[in-house]
């Protein structure tokens, strides 16, 4: 058996009810803390009710070991600000953070913010952003930097975190530009769970959801009860597709079926606007075996879509534990 161990970051689909948003995130964060999940993914965007750095602080204060995975988009902050926030968390709480580096948000949001960058240029900016943040956190001397998007002279942090509290960077984009920047910067590359996941794992990180039960047929029945098909959900997704230039969303949206595949791959939650990724449906043993296979192919990190329900989350943990690599 491989000695690899999977790090899991649960994520909940964006809650459209501001009255429930914080409580739902905290419920998942506390569950993650009790069950050896690495942290929790916090989204960024014009439509996110609580700014992710503020939510991360709220989570860190109320948990013992949760290391949030914070979405960072250069359109919202300068790299010096990001570096200083990372250093502040290290100094205040002795807690490591993970940074999910993104360029995407709704096209209308970019227009509202006055951002004129083309898709490929946003990844060039992202690469520069990552390099500046790393230099600031790791360099003992003031740094000079001159790029297409960021310029700095004699810039430095007065407190630098110890090596074990330096952040790890993830890139979740699926475009050629995202692939290039992930390679150039040494970030953990994420990909969506592919339909042919027995052969299609090509990155150290995967994004998907798990729906599990003791028995495969029971899992499939329960999954169909939880995620029902709906014309309204499909229409909502179609409307959002008109407002995005995201490559990964288009790859999932175009030409794929909502039918549950024999290997457990299921796209219906995405196609009906109930999740942001495919799902893997099966028994604890089946999913555990697949996770072992993924780890053997080099998988280290999972962004895991979760239904924020205690019973459902316990089923997910049973599947993770069945893998022997969690």
C-alpha positions, 0 to 999 in steps of 0.5 A: 500500500502507498504511504501517501496520505490524502489531504481533504478540504471540504467545500459547500456549494455557495449558500444563497441564504445569508442568514444560514451562511456562517452557521453552515460554514462553521458546522462543516469547519467544526466537523472537519476539525473533529474528523482529521480533514485538513481545513475548509475551502472558502470562496471569493467573489462579489456574491460571497456573503462574508469575505473569506479572510474574515471568515477564515479568522472566525474559523481559526479562532473557534477550531483547534487545527483547521487550516482554511483554504482561502480563495485568492483572486488578484482582482480583489487585493494586492500581493503585499496585502495577501502576504501580510495577512498570511504572516498575521495569521501565523503570528496571531494563531500559529496556524498554517493557511492554504491559498486557492489561487483563482482568476475566475468570477462572473464576467459581469462582476469583472465588468463591475470592478472595471477589470479589463484583463483578458482570460490569458492575461489574468493568469499572467497576473496570477503568476506574478501575484504568487511570485511576489507573495512567496518572495515577501514571505520567504526573503530575509531582505527587501525585494525588488520586483518588476512585472507586467502587473506588479512593481515593487522596490524595497518591499518587505515584511517585518515579520516572516512566518517560520517555514512550517507555517508558510502557505501552500498554493493551489491552482484550480483552473483547467485552461492551458494558461492555468496549466502553464502558471501552475507549472511555472510557480510550482503550485498544486495543480487541481483538476475536476474528477474526470469521467474516466477516472481510472486513467484520467488523473493527471494532477496531484489535486482533484475536485469532486463530491462523494455520496456514499453508503454501505451498499452501492445500490443504497448509495445510488438511491439515496443520491437520487433522492438528495439531488433530483433533476429539475428544469429550474436548476438546469436553467439556472446553470445555463444562465450562469454559463452565459456569464462566465469564461471559465474553461472548466465549467464549459468542459463540464457543461458541454456534451456530458450526460446527467446519467450516473455512470457505471464507475460512479461518476455523476454530473447531475448535481453540477448540471442542476446547479446543486454543486460545482463539481462532479460526484462519485457515488458508491459504497464505502469500500468502492470509493475507498478503493478508488481513493487508494488508486488515485493516491497511487497515481499521485493524488495528494489533495482533494477539494471535496464538495459536501452536503452540510448535513451531519449524517451525510458528512459521516457517510463521507468520512466512512468512505475516506477511512475505507481508503486507508490513505486518509 
